Amino acid sequence: MDGTLTSLLYRMGGDLPAVLVELLLIGMCVNWCASVLEGTRGTKPLRGVLVILVVATIVVRILVVHFEWVRLELLYHYVLTGLALIALVVFQPELRRAVIRMGDVRFRRGRQPESQLVSALVKSAGYLSRNRYGALVAIQRDVDLTGWAENGTMINAEVSANLLNTVFYPGSALHDLGVIVRGNHVLAANCQFPSPDSDEIDAALGSRHLAAVGMSYETDALVLVVSEETGVISLADNGKLTRYLTLDDLAAELTNRLGRRGSPAANPIARSGRTLWHRLRRMLVVVPITAVLWYLADQATFAQATVKLELTLQHDDPAYIVDVLEQHGPTSAAAAPGPLRPLDQLHAASAVFDATFRGSARKIDQLRNKTPGQILKLVWILRGADAEPGMHVLQPDDLKERIDGLREVLTAGLTVDGSAFLRLRYSVDQRVVLRMRVQPDAGETPIAVERIVPPEVTVVFRLSELAQYLGRHPERAELEKFAAERFVRAPLGDLLTGLGPEETRTLEVQLDGAAGGVRVAGMSPEKVTLTVGVVGQRRVIPNVVVQLFVSPEVREKCDVEKVDANEWRIDVEVSGRESKIRGLGPADVQAFVHVTPDMIPPADQAAEKRLRSLDVIILAPEGVHVVTGRPRTIRVNLVPRPGATP
């Protein structure tokens, strides 16, 4: 139930202007219906229908959401249909009254009543009351009474007390029924008025009083009644009868009611209190019915749509890698990592499956328009227990709960059907970023590499795989050593086909991410450019002297000591045409190392920590290629000079 209320609140918040307009229109209709039903026999049935709707809606929604009693929901819709049919029968008189009022309401309001009409009515009522002559006069307001006047005798004479007294004189042929007054004219006499249907009318009242109540109930006419038996003067308005009026009271009532100022009260404070209480009671009826009707309409417009969903799992800490291992089927003992991914995608993994969303018809249409033939992409940020390093398995219900809780789904007021979901298995691992050399792999083909751009790439490993490969949880220094000794392979393979001896070719190669038996999680860049040539004749040139180049900044602060003098003479294997390599000697090949300022150690560093390994750079004459193999390194010690500032 909490999820349903949350979805409802988000849905209302997302379409707040439209929801407010809908509630306003529904409330206006309900308020109008309540005003039509007020004081009628339909009031009590309306309360019963309201109670049934509220209780049935709450109970059914709880049972359907928590226990999935879909058959009960089907019966609920049938009951609603039956209640609609019953309402047509129970509220038939009220519906008839509403239709009459809608059809007869004028678009232009009449003018304020003139004093002549009120004076004539009061004067005639006094005369008829004293003589115990029964009278029944309907004064037209907004609703046209022509339909009722056509059943009587048309008069169309200016209203006066003498005319009314003559009509209701017991010997007159027109005295038995009612008179209709429009403006300052008597429209017709001897008119039959409708009988009331309200249960609140005293059955002991005479036929004139019942006819007065009936006319004021069916229309908005103000009806004056004079009792033939007692001479009591009464007024009927909106289905309610006000009796025992004096002539002064009658004059005030006619003036105020015909002037649209409502019924007067002796005490203005009391009148305001009764008006406030009346409006409060009306609101207590209108507001719940409006809310229930809007909710029923919202539920009735629910639809569903099945779309292709791409759910991206993203860790809230970019230092972790997320891999989706399985979307369905039984959990296996181990699963191979996913394909190599760029570094900017290492903190996220995606699962693609079909998902059925339910929501309002408007939101479902927006969802369909958003993904016509495309994939709906949602992002799930892993937090808390879901983000802990290790293996995670989500059952269908758990996956449904996660998707329902996504902000994009909540704000749209949608829910996802998890009945078609299968198990989702993913892993969370810490990422390790290292710099590693690129190693060309030409298989059995001897090659000479002139240039690699870039010579090193940034690679990312999963910490758990490195720990498994090394047999323990590695320290940072061990990881750097691992990076220095291992290579990222650049497979050349068929790219060398057709390349003859002494020829070179520039190739763009996709790296395969193999590094010492550990699969790389991602790298940047994923491709390198190599300039290579196929080796022709080979020759080893012995005793090539390695030259030492030291930066002036280093010379000012440090002395450079050679660790092993034998390392400074190396054998270099070269390839090329025989004419090019036949006469080569040690002096024709240049080998050197650089000591740069970034290698200067701190003054307080221990002696064994001053050791530096330098890569040997080898340059051969034009047309001669150096056969690459294991990188050559030379060790030196950097000793800070006394008094020099590091």
C-alpha positions in Angstrom: 0.0 0.0 0.0 2.9 2.4 0.7 4.3 1.9 -2.8 0.8 2.6 -4.3 0.5 5.8 -2.2 4.1 6.9 -3.1 3.4 6.3 -6.8 0.1 8.2 -6.6 1.8 11.2 -4.8 4.6 11.2 -7.4 2.1 11.0 -10.2 0.1 13.9 -8.8 3.2 15.9 -8.2 4.4 15.3 -11.8 1.1 16.6 -13.3 0.1 19.0 -10.5 -1.5 21.6 -12.8 -3.6 19.0 -14.7 -4.5 17.3 -11.4 -5.7 20.5 -9.9 -7.8 21.4 -13.0 -9.3 17.8 -12.9 -10.1 18.1 -9.2 -11.7 21.5 -9.7 -13.9 20.4 -12.5 -15.0 17.2 -10.7 -15.6 19.2 -7.5 -17.8 21.7 -9.3 -19.9 18.9 -10.8 -20.2 17.1 -7.4 -21.1 20.4 -5.7 -23.8 21.1 -8.3 -25.2 17.5 -7.9 -25.2 18.0 -4.1 -27.1 21.2 -4.5 -29.7 19.4 -6.7 -30.0 16.5 -4.3 -30.2 18.7 -1.1 -33.5 18.3 0.6 -34.6 15.3 -1.5 -35.0 11.6 -1.0 -31.7 11.1 -2.9 -29.7 12.5 0.0 -29.6 9.3 2.0 -28.9 7.0 -0.9 -26.0 9.4 -1.9 -24.5 9.0 1.5 -24.8 5.2 1.2 -23.1 5.2 -2.2 -20.3 7.4 -0.9 -19.6 5.0 2.0 -19.7 2.0 -0.3 -17.3 3.6 -2.8 -14.8 4.7 -0.2 -14.7 1.4 1.8 -14.8 -0.8 -1.3 -12.0 1.2 -3.0 -9.7 1.0 0.0 -10.3 -2.7 0.7 -9.9 -3.8 -3.0 -6.7 -1.8 -3.5 -5.1 -3.3 -0.4 -6.0 -6.8 -1.3 -5.0 -6.4 -5.0 -1.7 -4.8 -4.2 -0.6 -7.0 -1.4 -2.3 -10.3 -2.2 -2.8 -10.0 -6.0 -6.5 -11.0 -5.8 -7.2 -10.1 -9.4 -10.6 -11.8 -9.4 -11.7 -9.6 -6.6 -10.7 -6.6 -8.6 -12.8 -7.9 -11.5 -15.8 -8.2 -9.3 -15.1 -4.7 -8.0 -15.5 -3.3 -11.5 -18.7 -5.3 -12.0 -20.1 -3.8 -8.7 -19.2 -0.3 -9.9 -21.1 -1.0 -13.1 -24.1 -2.2 -11.1 -24.0 0.8 -8.8 -24.2 3.1 -11.9 -27.3 1.3 -13.1 -28.9 1.4 -9.7 -28.1 5.1 -9.5 -30.1 5.7 -12.7 -33.1 4.2 -11.0 -32.7 5.5 -7.4 -31.9 9.1 -8.5 -34.4 9.2 -11.4 -36.4 12.1 -10.0 -33.2 14.0 -9.1 -31.8 13.4 -12.6 -35.0 14.7 -14.1 -34.8 17.8 -12.0 -31.2 18.4 -13.0 -32.0 18.0 -16.7 -34.9 20.4 -16.4 -32.8 23.0 -14.7 -30.0 22.7 -17.2 -32.4 23.1 -20.1 -34.3 26.0 -18.7 -31.5 28.1 -17.3 -31.3 31.4 -19.0 -27.9 32.9 -20.0 -29.1 36.4 -19.1 -30.1 37.2 -15.6 -33.4 39.1 -15.0 -33.4 42.5 -13.5 -33.9 43.2 -9.9 -37.6 42.8 -8.8 -39.6 46.1 -8.8 -41.4 47.2 -5.7 -44.7 47.0 -7.6 -44.5 43.1 -7.7 -43.6 42.8 -4.1 -46.3 45.3 -3.1 -48.9 43.5 -5.1 -48.0 40.1 -3.7 -48.0 41.3 -0.1 -51.2 43.2 -0.4 -53.0 40.3 -2.1 -51.6 37.8 0.5 -53.0 39.9 3.3 -56.4 40.1 1.7 -56.5 36.3 0.9 -55.2 35.4 4.4 -57.8 37.4 6.2 -60.6 35.9 4.1 -59.2 32.3 4.2 -59.0 32.2 0.4 -56.4 29.6 -0.7 -53.7 30.9 -3.1 -50.7 29.5 -5.0 -48.3 31.8 -6.9 -45.1 30.8 -8.5 -42.7 33.7 -9.2 -40.2 32.9 -12.0 -36.5 33.6 -11.5 -33.8 32.1 -13.8 -35.6 28.9 -14.9 -38.2 29.4 -17.6 -41.7 28.4 -16.5 -43.3 28.6 -19.9 -43.7 24.8 -20.0 -45.8 24.8 -16.9 -47.8 27.9 -18.0 -48.9 26.3 -21.3 -50.9 23.7 -19.3 -53.0 26.5 -17.8 -54.9 29.5 -19.0 -52.7 32.3 -20.5 -53.4 35.8 -19.1 -50.4 38.0 -19.8 -51.7 40.8 -17.7 -49.8 43.3 -15.5 -49.6 42.0 -11.9 -51.9 43.7 -9.3 -53.4 42.8 -6.0 -57.0 43.0 -7.5 -56.1 40.7 -10.3 -54.7 38.1 -7.9 -57.6 38.5 -5.5 -60.0 37.9 -8.4 -58.2 34.8 -9.7 -58.2 33.1 -6.3 -61.8 34.1 -5.3 -63.6 30.9 -4.5 -66.2 31.5 -7.1 -63.6 32.0 -9.9 -63.1 29.2 -12.4 -59.3 29.7 -12.2 -58.9 29.7 -8.4 -58.2 25.9 -7.9 -54.7 25.6 -9.2 -51.6 27.9 -9.4 -50.6 31.2 -11.0 -47.3 31.9 -12.7 -45.8 35.4 -12.5 -43.0 36.5 -14.8 -41.5 39.9 -14.0 -44.4 42.3 -13.4 -46.9 40.3 -15.4 -49.2 37.4 -14.6 -48.3 34.9 -17.2 -51.0 32.2 -16.7 -53.5 30.9 -14.2 -55.0 27.5 -13.4 -51.6 25.8 -13.9 -50.8 22.3 -12.6 -47.7 22.3 -10.5 -45.6 19.1 -9.9 -45.8 17.0 -6.8 -42.7 16.8 -4.6 -40.6 13.6 -4.1 -38.7 14.7 -1.0 -39.0 12.5 2.2 -38.6 15.6 4.3 -42.0 17.1 3.4 -44.8 16.7 6.0 -47.4 14.5 4.5 -50.1 16.4 6.5 -49.7 19.5 4.4 -52.4 20.3 2.0 -52.2 19.9 -1.8 -51.3 23.5 -2.3 -48.3 23.4 0.0 -47.1 20.1 -1.6 -47.5 21.7 -5.1 -45.5 24.7 -4.0 -42.7 22.6 -2.7 -42.8 20.5 -5.8 -42.5 23.5 -8.1 -39.7 25.1 -6.1 -37.9 21.7 -6.1 -38.2 21.1 -9.9 -37.3 24.7 -10.8 -35.8 27.7 -9.0 -39.1 29.5 -8.7 -40.1 31.2 -5.5 -43.7 30.0 -4.6 -46.2 31.9 -2.4 -48.8 29.8 -0.6 -51.8 31.0 1.4 -53.6 28.3 3.3 -57.4 28.0 2.7 -58.0 26.4 6.1 -55.8 28.5 8.4 -54.9 31.6 6.3 -51.1 30.9 7.1 -48.8 32.6 4.6 -45.8 30.4 3.5 -43.0 30.6 1.0 -41.4 27.6 -0.8 -37.9 28.0 -2.2 -35.5 25.3 -3.4 -37.7 22.5 -2.1 -38.0 23.9 1.4 -41.1 25.5 2.9 -41.0 28.6 5.3 -44.3 29.0 7.1 -46.1 31.4 9.4 -44.9 34.6 7.8 -46.3 38.0 8.7 -46.8 40.6 6.0 -43.6 42.4 7.0 -41.7 39.1 6.9 -43.2 38.3 3.6 -42.2 41.6 2.1 -38.6 41.2 3.4 -38.4 37.6 2.2 -39.7 38.5 -1.3 -37.3 41.4 -1.6 -34.3 39.5 -0.4 -34.9 36.2 -2.2 -36.0 37.7 -5.5 -33.0 40.1 -5.2 -30.5 37.1 -4.8 -29.5 38.1 -1.3 -30.7 34.9 0.3 -33.0 34.5 3.3 -32.7 37.2 5.9 -32.0 36.5 9.5 -32.8 38.5 12.6 -29.1 38.3 13.7 -26.4 38.8 11.0 -23.9 36.8 13.1 -26.3 33.9 13.4 -27.0 34.1 9.7 -23.3 34.0 8.9 -22.8 31.1 11.3 -25.6 29.1 9.6 -24.1 29.9 6.2 -20.6 28.8 7.3 -22.0 25.6 8.8 -24.0 24.8 5.7 -20.9 25.3 3.5 -18.8 23.2 5.8 -21.3 20.3 5.7 -21.4 20.6 1.9 -17.6 20.4 1.8 -17.6 17.3 4.0 -19.6 15.7 1.3 -18.1 17.2 -1.8 -14.4 16.8 -1.0 -14.4 13.0 -0.3 -16.6 12.3 -3.3 -14.4 14.4 -5.5 -11.2 12.6 -4.3 -12.8 9.1 -4.7 -14.1 10.0 -8.2 -10.7 11.3 -9.3 -9.0 8.2 -7.9 -11.4 5.9 -9.6 -10.9 7.8 -12.9 -7.2 7.6 -12.4 -7.3 3.9 -11.8 -9.7 3.3 -14.7 -7.4 5.0 -17.1 -4.5 2.8 -16.1 -2.8 1.2 -19.1 0.3 -0.9 -19.7 3.1 -1.0 -22.3 6.0 -3.5 -22.8 9.3 -1.9 -23.9 12.9 -3.0 -24.2 14.6 -1.8 -21.1 18.3 -1.2 -20.6 19.1 -1.0 -16.9 22.5 0.5 -16.2 24.0 -0.5 -12.8 26.3 2.3 -11.6 28.3 2.5 -8.4 28.1 5.7 -6.5 31.9 5.6 -6.1 33.7 5.6 -9.5 36.6 3.7 -7.9 34.5 0.5 -8.2 33.7 -1.6 -11.2 30.2 -3.2 -11.8 29.8 -6.2 -14.0 26.5 -7.8 -15.0 27.3 -11.5 -15.1 23.9 -13.1 -15.6 20.4 -11.9 -16.4 18.6 -15.3 -16.1 19.2 -19.0 -15.4 20.8 -20.7 -12.5 23.8 -19.1 -10.8 27.1 -20.7 -12.0 30.2 -21.2 -9.8 32.2 -18.7 -11.9 31.5 -16.4 -14.7 33.9 -14.8 -17.2 34.3 -11.0 -16.9 32.5 -8.9 -19.5 34.2 -7.6 -22.6 36.9 -4.9 -22.5 35.4 -1.5 -21.9 36.7 2.1 -22.1 37.8 3.7 -18.8 34.8 6.0 -18.7 32.4 3.1 -18.6 34.2 1.0 -16.0 31.9 2.1 -13.1 28.7 0.9 -14.9 27.3 -2.2 -16.5 23.9 -2.8 -18.3 21.3 -5.5 -18.5 18.8 -5.5 -21.3 15.4 -7.2 -21.0 11.7 -6.7 -21.7 9.7 -4.8 -19.0 6.0 -4.1 -18.7 5.1 -0.7 -17.2 1.7 0.2 -15.8 0.4 3.7 -15.2 -2.1 6.3 -16.3 -2.9 6.3 -20.0 -1.3 9.7 -20.4 2.0 8.5 -18.9 1.9 5.3 -20.9 1.4 7.3 -24.1 4.4 9.5 -23.1 6.5 6.3 -22.5 5.5 4.9 -25.9 6.3 8.2 -27.7 9.7 8.3 -25.8 10.8 4.8 -27.0 9.2 4.1 -30.4 11.3 1.1 -31.5 14.1 2.1 -29.2 15.4 1.1 -25.8 14.3 2.8 -22.7 17.5 3.6 -20.7 17.3 3.7 -16.9 20.2 4.2 -14.4 20.3 2.4 -11.0 22.9 4.0 -8.7 24.1 1.2 -6.3 24.2 2.3 -2.7 24.3 0.6 0.7 24.3 -3.2 0.7 23.8 -3.3 -3.0 27.1 -1.5 -3.5 29.3 -3.8 -1.3 32.2 -5.5 -3.1 31.5 -9.1 -4.0 28.8 -11.1 -5.8 25.1 -10.0 -5.7 22.0 -12.0 -6.8 18.7 -10.2 -7.2 15.5 -12.3 -7.4 12.6 -11.1 -9.6 10.8 -9.5 -6.7 14.0 -7.7 -5.6 14.7 -6.4 -9.1 11.1 -5.1 -9.4 11.5 -3.3 -6.1 14.7 -1.6 -7.3 13.2 -0.5 -10.6 10.0 0.8 -9.0 12.2 2.9 -6.7 14.1 4.6 -9.5 13.4 8.3 -9.6 12.5 8.2 -13.3 9.8 5.6 -12.6 8.5 7.3 -9.5 8.2 10.8 -11.0 6.4 9.3 -14.0 3.9 7.6 -11.7 4.6 4.2 -13.2 5.0 0.7 -11.8 6.8 -2.2 -13.4 5.3 -5.7 -13.7 7.9 -8.1 -12.2 6.2 -11.4 -13.1 8.3 -11.8 -16.3 11.6 -10.9 -14.6 14.4 -13.5 -14.1 17.3 -13.5 -11.8 20.0 -10.8 -12.2 23.6 -11.5 -11.0 26.2 -8.8 -10.9 29.6 -8.2 -9.2 31.2 -5.2 -7.6 35.0 -4.9 -7.5 37.6 -2.3 -6.8 39.4 -0.9 -9.8 43.2 -0.7 -10.0 44.7 1.8 -12.5 48.3 1.1 -13.9 50.5 2.2 -16.7 51.8 -0.7 -18.9 54.0 -1.0 -22.0 52.6 -2.2 -25.3 54.2 -5.4 -26.6 53.9 -6.1 -30.4 53.0 -9.8 -31.0 53.8 -11.0 -34.5 53.9 -14.7 -33.7 56.7 -16.5 -35.6 57.4 -13.6 -38.0 60.6 -11.7 -37.1 59.9 -8.0 -37.1 61.7 -4.7 -36.3 59.7 -2.0 -34.6 60.6 1.5 -35.4 57.9 3.3 -33.4 54.9 2.7 -31.1 52.4 5.5 -30.4 51.8 5.6 -27.6 54.4 3.2 -26.1 52.4 2.9 -22.9 48.6 2.8 -22.1 46.5 3.2 -19.0 44.9 -0.1 -18.0 42.4 -1.0 -15.3 42.3 -4.3 -13.4 39.8 -5.8 -11.0 41.5 -6.0 -7.6 40.0 -9.5 -6.9 41.5 -10.9 -10.1 45.0 -9.5 -9.4 44.8 -10.9 -5.9 43.8 -14.3 -7.3 46.7 -14.2 -9.9 49.3 -13.0 -7.4 48.0 -15.3 -4.6 47.5 -12.5 -2.1 46.2 -9.0 -1.7 48.9 -6.9 -3.5 50.5 -3.8 -2.2 50.9 -0.7 -4.5 54.6 -1.3 -5.0 53.9 -4.9 -6.1 51.3 -3.7 -8.5 53.8 -1.2 -10.0 56.3 -4.0 -10.4 53.6 -6.2 -12.0 52.9 -3.4 -14.5 56.6 -2.9 -15.3 57.1 -6.6 -16.0 53.9 -7.4 -17.9 52.8 -6.1 -21.3 49.6 -5.3 -23.1 49.7 -7.3 -26.4 49.3 -5.7 -29.8 48.5 -8.7 -32.1 49.8 -8.0 -35.6 48.9 -11.4 -37.2 47.6 -11.0 -40.7 48.4 -7.3 -40.8 51.9 -8.2 -41.9 50.8 -10.2 -44.9 52.5 -9.0 -48.1 55.2 -7.1 -46.3 58.5 -8.0 -47.8 62.0 -7.8 -46.4 63.4 -4.3 -45.8 59.9 -2.9 -46.1 58.1 -1.0 -43.3 54.4 -0.5 -42.7 52.4 1.7 -40.3 49.5 -0.2 -38.6 46.7 0.7 -36.3 46.2 -2.2 -33.9 43.4 -3.0 -31.5 44.9 -4.1 -28.1 43.6 -7.4 -26.7 44.1 -6.5 -23.1 46.0 -9.7 -22.2 48.5 -9.0 -19.4 50.4 -11.9 -17.9 47.3 -14.1 -17.8 45.1 -11.5 -16.2 42.2 -10.0 -18.2 42.3 -6.2 -18.3 39.0 -4.6 -17.4 39.5 -1.5 -19.5 42.2 0.6 -21.1 42.8 3.9 -22.7 43.6 4.1 -25.5 42.3 0.9 -26.9 44.3 1.2 -30.2 47.9 2.0 -30.9 49.8 2.9 -34.0 52.9 0.8 -34.8 55.6 1.3 -37.6 57.1 -2.1 -38.2 59.1 -4.0 -40.8 59.9 -7.6 -41.5 63.4 -8.6 -40.5 65.8 -9.5 -43.4 69.4 -10.3 -42.6 70.4 -10.2 -38.9 73.6 -9.4 -37.1 74.7 -9.0 -33.5 76.9 -6.0 -32.9 78.9 -6.6 -29.6 80.2 -4.2 -27.0 78.1 -1.2 -27.9 78.9 1.4 -25.3 75.9 3.0 -23.5 76.3 6.7 -23.1 75.1 8.6 -20.0 73.3 11.9 -20.4 72.6 13.7 -17.2 70.4 16.8 -16.9 72.3 19.9 -15.7 69.8 20.3 -12.8 70.6 16.8 -11.7 74.4 17.4 -11.9 74.0 20.4 -9.5 72.3 18.4 -6.9 73.5 14.8 -7.3 76.4 12.6 -8.2 75.5 9.7 -10.6 77.3 6.4 -9.8 77.3 3.4 -12.0 76.2 0.2 -10.2 77.7 -2.4 -12.5 80.3 -1.4 -15.2 79.4 -4.5 -17.3 75.9 -3.1 -17.9 77.4 -0.2 -19.9 78.4 -2.5 -22.7 75.6 -4.3 -24.5 75.1 -6.5 -27.6 72.6 -5.1 -30.1 70.9 -7.3 -32.7 70.1 -5.4 -35.9 68.4 -6.4 -39.2 68.4 -5.1 -42.7 69.9 -5.6 -46.1 73.3 -7.3 -46.1 74.9 -4.3 -47.7 73.7 -2.1 -44.9 74.7 -4.3 -41.9 77.9 -6.0 -43.2 80.3 -3.2 -42.2 78.5 -2.0 -39.0 80.6 -1.7 -35.8 79.9 -0.7 -32.2 80.6 3.0 -33.1 77.8 2.9 -35.7 75.1 2.2 -33.2 74.1 4.7 -30.5 72.9 3.6 -27.1 72.2 6.0 -24.3 70.2 6.6 -21.1 68.8 9.9 -19.7 68.8 11.0 -16.0 66.0 13.6 -15.6 65.1 15.9 -12.7 62.1 13.9 -11.7 64.5 11.1 -10.6 66.2 13.3 -7.9 65.7 11.5 -4.5 64.9 13.4 -1.3 68.0 14.2 0.8 66.7 12.1 3.8 66.0 9.0 1.6 67.9 5.7 2.5 70.9 4.8 0.3 69.2 1.6 -1.1 66.2 3.7 -2.2 68.4 5.9 -4.4 68.7 3.2 -7.0 67.2 4.0 -10.4 66.6 1.7 -13.4 67.0 3.6 -16.7 65.6 2.4 -20.1 68.3 2.1 -22.8 67.4 4.0 -26.0 69.1 2.4 -29.1 69.4 4.2 -32.5 70.7 2.5 -35.7 71.7 4.0 -39.0 69.1 4.6 -41.7 67.9 1.4 -43.3 69.0 -0.7 -40.3 66.4 -1.8 -37.7 67.0 -2.8 -34.1 65.4 -6.2 -33.3 63.3 -5.6 -30.3 63.2 -8.0 -27.4 63.2 -7.6 -23.7 63.8 -4.0 -22.8 67.3 -3.1 -21.8 67.8 -1.3 -18.4 70.9 0.1 -16.6 71.0 0.8 -12.9 72.5 4.0 -11.4 72.7 5.5 -7.9 71.8 9.1 -7.4 73.8 10.5 -4.4 72.8 14.0 -3.2 75.7 16.3 -2.8 76.3 17.8 0.6 74.8 21.2 1.0 72.7 20.9 -2.2 69.0 21.6 -1.8 66.9 18.8 -3.3 
